[in-house]
Amino acid sequence: MIIEYTNDGGEPQRFDAGRLRASEIQVIERTADGRWNDIKALLPDGDINAMRTVAWVIKKRLEPTLRFADFDPFEDELRVLLDAEEVRGYAEGIVAKYGANPEELAEAFDELRDVAADREACEQAIADATAPKDPAPTPAPEPQTEPAASPIAG
């Protein structure tokens, strides 16, 4: 999960919420007043408190003196993007759900592209998910053995 912060049309900053230190998670839990798993589950829904808190904690890595009160972005300056692994999972799910309907499939893939942090990884995930699947390999025939010669010659 990636949180993207774009301040007043500036360059976007991206914060990877997929790799946090235990101490950072503890700060997030205290600040957001919840358990990490619950807070993390709110991120895909665009929960402003979850996004702000996680982005602030990660931003503090480069700005250790940044206070929570001083990181007060507008709601439209934060958004959640999917990392490459998440995109791959969603692409496979989209094919499973909409594979029989090309119009819905294309629409779902367009939505996925809009929330992917890495456009190239998204395109590769879509290509992989839609590639023809190899049928199960047929087992090799078992070798035929010659019948053993009879000890009684006739």
C-alpha positions as CSV (number, residue, x, y, z in Angstrom):
1,M,0.0,0.0,0.0
2,I,1.4,3.4,-1.0
3,I,0.2,6.7,0.3
4,E,0.7,9.5,-2.2
5,Y,0.9,13.1,-0.8
6,T,0.8,16.0,-3.3
7,N,1.0,19.4,-1.6
8,D,-0.5,22.3,-3.6
9,G,0.4,21.0,-7.0
10,G,4.0,20.1,-5.9
11,E,5.8,17.0,-6.7
12,P,4.1,13.9,-5.3
13,Q,5.7,12.2,-2.3
14,R,5.1,8.5,-1.9
15,F,5.1,6.7,1.4
16,D,5.3,2.8,1.4
17,A,3.0,1.6,4.2
18,G,4.0,-2.0,3.4
19,R,7.2,-1.9,5.3
20,L,7.1,-0.3,8.7
21,R,9.2,-0.7,11.8
22,A,7.5,-1.9,15.0
23,S,8.2,1.4,16.7
24,E,6.5,3.2,13.8
25,I,3.4,0.9,14.0
26,Q,3.2,1.7,17.7
27,V,3.3,5.5,17.0
28,I,0.5,5.0,14.4
29,E,-1.6,3.0,16.9
30,R,-1.3,5.6,19.6
31,T,-1.9,8.5,17.2
32,A,-4.8,7.0,15.3
33,D,-6.2,5.4,18.5
34,G,-6.6,1.9,17.0
35,R,-4.9,-1.4,16.2
36,W,-2.6,-1.5,13.2
37,N,-4.6,-4.2,11.4
38,D,-7.7,-2.1,11.7
39,I,-5.9,1.1,10.6
40,K,-4.3,-0.7,7.7
41,A,-7.7,-2.1,6.6
42,L,-9.1,1.5,6.5
43,L,-6.4,2.7,4.0
44,P,-7.9,1.2,0.8
45,D,-11.2,3.0,1.7
46,G,-9.4,6.4,1.8
47,D,-9.9,6.9,5.5
48,I,-8.3,10.4,6.0
49,N,-7.2,9.7,9.6
50,A,-5.5,6.5,8.6
51,M,-3.8,8.0,5.5
52,R,-2.7,11.1,7.4
53,T,-1.3,9.2,10.4
54,V,0.6,6.6,8.3
55,A,2.0,9.3,5.9
56,W,3.1,11.4,8.9
57,V,4.9,8.6,10.6
58,I,6.8,7.7,7.4
59,K,7.5,11.3,6.6
60,K,9.1,11.7,10.0
61,R,11.9,9.4,8.8
62,L,13.3,12.3,6.9
63,E,11.9,15.1,9.1
64,P,12.2,13.7,12.7
65,T,11.0,16.9,14.3
66,L,7.7,17.0,12.2
67,R,4.8,17.2,14.6
68,F,1.4,15.6,13.8
69,A,-0.3,19.0,14.1
70,D,2.0,20.4,11.5
71,F,1.2,17.8,9.0
72,D,-2.3,18.7,8.1
73,P,-2.9,18.1,4.4
74,F,-6.1,18.8,2.6
75,E,-8.2,15.7,2.0
76,D,-7.6,15.8,-1.8
77,E,-3.8,15.9,-1.2
78,L,-3.7,12.3,0.0
79,R,-4.6,9.1,-1.9
80,V,-3.8,5.4,-1.7
81,L,-2.1,3.6,-4.5
82,L,-1.5,-0.1,-4.9
83,D,2.0,-1.6,-4.9
84,A,3.1,-4.1,-7.6
85,E,2.2,-7.2,-5.5
86,E,-1.2,-5.8,-4.7
87,V,-1.8,-4.9,-8.4
88,R,-0.9,-8.5,-9.4
89,G,-3.5,-9.9,-7.0
90,Y,-6.2,-7.5,-8.1
91,A,-5.4,-8.2,-11.8
92,E,-5.9,-11.9,-11.2
93,G,-9.1,-11.3,-9.3
94,I,-10.5,-9.0,-12.0
95,V,-9.9,-11.7,-14.7
96,A,-11.6,-14.3,-12.5
97,K,-14.6,-12.0,-11.9
98,Y,-15.0,-10.3,-15.4
99,G,-13.1,-12.6,-17.7
100,A,-16.3,-13.6,-19.6
101,N,-17.3,-9.9,-20.2
102,P,-14.7,-8.0,-22.2
103,E,-16.3,-4.6,-21.6
104,E,-16.4,-5.0,-17.8
105,L,-12.9,-6.5,-17.9
106,A,-11.5,-3.5,-19.8
107,E,-13.3,-1.0,-17.4
108,A,-12.0,-2.8,-14.3
109,F,-8.4,-2.8,-15.7
110,D,-8.7,1.0,-16.4
111,E,-9.6,1.5,-12.8
112,L,-6.7,-0.7,-11.7
113,R,-4.3,1.4,-13.8
114,D,-5.6,4.6,-12.1
115,V,-4.7,3.3,-8.6
116,A,-1.4,1.5,-9.4
117,A,1.7,3.1,-8.1
118,D,3.8,1.6,-10.9
119,R,2.1,1.8,-14.3
120,E,4.6,-0.6,-15.9
121,A,4.1,-3.2,-13.2
122,C,0.4,-2.8,-13.7
123,E,0.6,-3.4,-17.4
124,Q,2.8,-6.5,-16.8
125,A,0.3,-7.9,-14.2
126,I,-2.6,-7.4,-16.6
127,A,-0.6,-9.1,-19.4
128,D,0.2,-12.0,-17.1
129,A,-3.3,-12.3,-15.8
130,T,-4.8,-12.4,-19.3
131,A,-2.2,-14.6,-21.0
132,P,-3.5,-18.0,-22.1
133,K,-2.9,-20.5,-19.5
134,D,-0.9,-23.7,-20.3
135,P,-3.1,-26.7,-20.0
136,A,-2.0,-29.2,-17.4
137,P,0.9,-31.2,-18.9
138,T,-0.1,-34.7,-19.9
139,P,1.9,-37.3,-18.0
140,A,4.5,-39.2,-19.9
141,P,3.5,-42.7,-20.8
142,E,5.0,-45.3,-18.6
143,P,7.7,-47.3,-20.3
144,Q,6.5,-50.7,-21.6
145,T,8.5,-53.7,-20.3
146,E,8.9,-56.9,-22.2
147,P,7.2,-59.8,-20.6
148,A,9.7,-61.9,-18.8
149,A,10.7,-65.1,-20.6
150,S,9.1,-68.2,-19.4
151,P,11.5,-70.5,-17.6
152,I,9.8,-73.4,-19.3
153,A,10.7,-73.5,-22.9
154,G,8.1,-75.1,-25.0
